Amino acid sequence: MATTKKRSEPSYINKGTTGKAEGVVIYKPGKPLLKKLPSEAQLKARAKFAEQAKNRAGFTMTAKINDQVFTCKTKDLDEAIQTLGLNILSIRTRLVLRISQGKKLCERLLYVPQAKMLFRNRVFRAVFIKRLIFK
C-alpha cells in the first residue's frame, strides 16, 4: 500500500486567518503578469525632469510680524520657515507670509494660533506648504 505525502506549501505564501493563501498571483487571460518596464528614453526623461526640479528658481519669502519684516531666499520653504528665527511667544499680532516663485505670488494671512502652529508643528507646516497656490 503506497502512502502519499501531503505537499507543504512554500514558505513565502502567508496563510491569513481565512485559511486562503495570500500572495498567490492568479493569471487572468488577456492581462500580462508583469507591467511593461519603462524604456531608456523614459528613464532619461524622468531623470532630466527631476534634475530640472532641483535647479528651479528658488522661493522668496517675506514675513511680516509685529511690524517687523523678515525676508529670505530659499529653495526649501520648510527649512526657511523653521530658521526664520522667531520666538513663538513673541507673536502678538497676525503673520503675513508672502511667498513668490519667479513672477508667481502667494500671500497668506495667519492669525496668532495658526502662526504658532506653523512654527511648532511640522505636519501643519507640511500641509501649509503643500496647499500654497501661486497665481
Kinemage of the C-alpha trace (Angstrom):
@kinemage 1
@onewidth
@group {chain A} dominant
@subgroup {mainchain}
@vectorlist {calphas} color= white
{ca met a 1} P 0.000 0.000 0.000
{ca ala a 2} L 1.512 3.233 -1.136
{ca thr a 3} L 1.223 6.270 1.091
{ca thr a 4} L 1.079 9.706 -0.385
{ca lys a 5} L 2.839 12.550 1.287
{ca lys a 6} L 0.973 15.770 1.657
{ca arg a 7} L 2.864 18.538 -0.081
{ca ser a 8} L 3.537 21.522 2.092
{ca glu a 9} L 3.107 24.998 0.689
{ca pro a 10} L 6.183 27.122 0.040
{ca ser a 11} L 7.318 29.292 2.932
{ca tyr a 12} L 6.770 32.543 1.024
{ca ile a 13} L 2.999 32.018 0.972
{ca asn a 14} L 1.422 33.528 4.044
{ca lys a 15} L -1.784 31.952 5.281
{ca gly a 16} L -4.100 34.521 6.753
{ca thr a 17} L -6.921 33.985 9.184
{ca thr a 18} L -9.287 32.982 6.389
{ca gly a 19} L -7.176 29.964 5.531
{ca lys a 20} L -6.698 31.100 1.944
{ca ala a 21} L -3.182 31.515 0.652
{ca glu a 22} L -2.150 35.143 0.221
{ca gly a 23} L 0.494 36.272 -2.197
{ca val a 24} L -0.533 33.902 -4.969
{ca val a 25} L -0.863 35.547 -8.371
{ca ile a 26} L -3.788 34.278 -10.352
{ca tyr a 27} L -3.284 34.532 -14.097
{ca lys a 28} L -6.146 36.095 -15.991
{ca pro a 29} L -6.137 35.618 -19.756
{ca gly a 30} L -5.547 38.802 -21.699
{ca lys a 31} L -3.671 40.557 -18.880
{ca pro a 32} L 0.100 40.379 -18.615
{ca leu a 33} L 1.594 39.165 -15.344
{ca leu a 34} L 4.236 41.886 -15.276
{ca lys a 35} L 3.890 45.557 -16.074
{ca lys a 36} L 5.837 46.867 -19.007
{ca leu a 37} L 9.151 48.301 -17.894
{ca pro a 38} L 9.909 51.894 -18.892
{ca ser a 39} L 12.247 52.386 -21.805
{ca glu a 40} L 15.637 54.066 -21.501
{ca ala a 41} L 14.268 57.234 -23.101
{ca gln a 42} L 11.523 57.416 -20.461
{ca leu a 43} L 14.048 56.868 -17.669
{ca lys a 44} L 16.284 59.632 -19.062
{ca ala a 45} L 13.292 61.979 -19.353
{ca arg a 46} L 12.340 61.291 -15.718
{ca ala a 47} L 15.900 61.922 -14.558
{ca lys a 48} L 16.052 65.162 -16.565
{ca phe a 49} L 12.739 66.337 -15.079
{ca ala a 50} L 13.962 65.578 -11.545
{ca glu a 51} L 17.183 67.499 -12.197
{ca gln a 52} L 15.227 70.484 -13.526
{ca ala a 53} L 13.013 70.420 -10.435
{ca lys a 54} L 16.096 70.641 -8.216
{ca asn a 55} L 17.581 73.527 -10.222
{ca arg a 56} L 14.395 75.593 -10.430
{ca ala a 57} L 14.434 79.134 -9.271
{ca gly a 58} L 14.005 79.293 -5.542
{ca phe a 59} L 11.385 80.994 -3.459
{ca thr a 60} L 11.450 84.459 -1.964
{ca met a 61} L 9.678 84.560 1.375
{ca thr a 62} L 8.673 87.716 3.238
{ca ala a 63} L 7.121 87.502 6.703
{ca lys a 64} L 5.524 90.467 8.479
{ca ile a 65} L 5.089 90.010 12.236
{ca asn a 66} L 4.540 92.698 14.877
{ca asp a 67} L 5.529 95.475 12.432
{ca gln a 68} L 8.797 93.660 11.631
{ca val a 69} L 9.682 92.350 8.175
{ca phe a 70} L 11.831 89.257 7.579
{ca thr a 71} L 12.955 88.351 4.050
{ca cys a 72} L 14.879 85.347 2.759
{ca lys a 73} L 15.554 83.472 -0.484
{ca thr a 74} L 15.492 79.689 -0.407
{ca lys a 75} L 14.795 76.505 -2.336
{ca asp a 76} L 13.250 74.739 0.672
{ca leu a 77} L 10.283 76.515 2.268
{ca asp a 78} L 10.078 74.144 5.224
{ca glu a 79} L 13.656 74.886 6.227
{ca ala a 80} L 13.149 78.623 5.658
{ca ile a 81} L 10.108 78.755 7.927
{ca gln a 82} L 11.943 76.791 10.631
{ca thr a 83} L 15.001 79.032 10.512
{ca leu a 84} L 13.086 82.273 10.389
{ca gly a 85} L 14.434 82.853 13.864
{ca leu a 86} L 11.208 83.805 15.556
{ca asn a 87} L 10.282 83.179 19.128
{ca ile a 88} L 6.780 81.700 19.217
{ca leu a 89} L 5.931 83.680 22.332
{ca ser a 90} L 6.813 86.962 20.629
{ca ile a 91} L 3.953 86.658 18.122
{ca arg a 92} L 1.316 89.161 19.272
{ca thr a 93} L -0.448 90.026 16.021
{ca arg a 94} L -1.178 88.273 12.770
{ca leu a 95} L 1.510 86.853 10.485
{ca val a 96} L 1.503 87.788 6.796
{ca leu a 97} L 3.551 85.436 4.609
{ca arg a 98} L 4.289 86.479 1.021
{ca ile a 99} L 5.946 83.712 -0.955
{ca ser a 100} L 6.919 84.249 -4.564
{ca gln a 101} L 8.401 81.937 -7.140
{ca gly a 102} L 9.503 83.931 -10.141
{ca lys a 103} L 6.520 86.060 -11.169
{ca lys a 104} L 4.019 83.935 -9.250
{ca leu a 105} L 2.953 85.179 -5.828
{ca cys a 106} L 1.074 83.650 -2.915
{ca glu a 107} L 0.056 85.630 0.143
{ca arg a 108} L -1.296 84.037 3.327
{ca leu a 109} L -2.670 85.689 6.435
{ca leu a 110} L -2.262 83.634 9.614
{ca tyr a 111} L -3.684 84.637 12.965
{ca val a 112} L -1.800 84.026 16.210
{ca pro a 113} L -2.870 80.390 16.884
{ca gln a 114} L -2.216 79.389 13.256
{ca ala a 115} L 1.139 81.187 13.199
{ca lys a 116} L 2.230 79.400 16.362
{ca met a 117} L 1.168 76.065 14.874
{ca leu a 118} L 3.143 76.855 11.714
{ca phe a 119} L 6.374 77.239 13.685
{ca arg a 120} L 5.663 74.484 16.221
{ca asn a 121} L 4.092 71.597 14.270
{ca arg a 122} L 5.918 70.016 11.321
{ca val a 123} L 2.759 68.293 9.981
{ca phe a 124} L 0.858 71.600 9.953
{ca arg a 125} L 3.835 73.213 8.205
{ca ala a 126} L 3.997 70.468 5.544
{ca val a 127} L 0.267 70.754 4.812
{ca phe a 128} L 0.536 74.563 4.689
{ca ile a 129} L 3.359 74.383 2.138
{ca lys a 130} L 1.562 71.743 0.082
{ca arg a 131} L -1.580 73.893 -0.177
{ca leu a 132} L 0.152 77.018 -1.444
{ca ile a 133} L -1.338 78.185 -4.727
{ca phe a 134} L 0.784 80.507 -6.838
{ca lys a 135} L -1.125 82.859 -9.140
